[in-house]
Amino acid sequence: MNDMKALKNIESIKQELGRYYEMSFDNETGDYLDNKVIKQKLQQLIINQYTDKEVVRQVLLLLAENTGCAEDHEIAEEILNLLHDKKYIDQKDLDFFYQNVATGRWC
């Protein structure tokens, strides 16, 4: 995947997150699952682009900016743990994520 395609994917996921935040759900399970599915796309993008640190940072920033409430943190931790355990991201990447996390947003 080239940089241009990766950037288009990031923008597409960003728009999908925006639409997700505008939606209303009948129950918390549906909300959680939709949130998780979208954020797993960020995980997959990092797996596909892990050698391109600039793309990885942009994806981590988008994840951080969309992590606020407890459910968001749970999803992000799951993603970060997998990526770190499988060596797609390193400690510097984790530090970058936590420096940029949007803890002021509530679900």
ChimeraX attribute file (.defattr): number of C-alpha atoms within 10 A of each C-alpha:
attribute: neighborCount
match mode: 1-to-1
recipient: residues
	/A:1	8
	/A:2	8
	/A:3	12
	/A:4	9
	/A:5	10
	/A:6	20
	/A:7	14
	/A:8	11
	/A:9	16
	/A:10	19
	/A:11	14
	/A:12	12
	/A:13	19
	/A:14	19
	/A:15	11
	/A:16	15
	/A:17	19
	/A:18	12
	/A:19	10
	/A:20	15
	/A:21	12
	/A:22	8
	/A:23	9
	/A:24	10
	/A:25	11
	/A:26	7
	/A:27	8
	/A:28	11
	/A:29	10
	/A:30	12
	/A:31	16
	/A:32	14
	/A:33	12
	/A:34	15
	/A:35	19
	/A:36	19
	/A:37	12
	/A:38	15
	/A:39	25
	/A:40	17
	/A:41	15
	/A:42	23
	/A:43	23
	/A:44	13
	/A:45	19
	/A:46	23
	/A:47	16
	/A:48	14
	/A:49	19
	/A:50	17
	/A:51	12
	/A:52	13
	/A:53	13
	/A:54	12
	/A:55	18
	/A:56	23
	/A:57	18
	/A:58	17
	/A:59	27
	/A:60	25
	/A:61	20
	/A:62	22
	/A:63	27
	/A:64	21
	/A:65	16
	/A:66	23
	/A:67	27
	/A:68	18
	/A:69	14
	/A:70	12
	/A:71	17
	/A:72	23
	/A:73	17
	/A:74	13
	/A:75	19
	/A:76	23
	/A:77	13
	/A:78	14
	/A:79	19
	/A:80	21
	/A:81	13
	/A:82	14
	/A:83	19
	/A:84	14
	/A:85	11
	/A:86	11
	/A:87	12
	/A:88	18
	/A:89	22
	/A:90	14
	/A:91	10
	/A:92	9
	/A:93	18
	/A:94	16
	/A:95	10
	/A:96	15
	/A:97	23
	/A:98	15
	/A:99	11
	/A:100	16
	/A:101	19
	/A:102	19
	/A:103	16
	/A:104	9
	/A:105	12
	/A:106	11
	/A:107	9
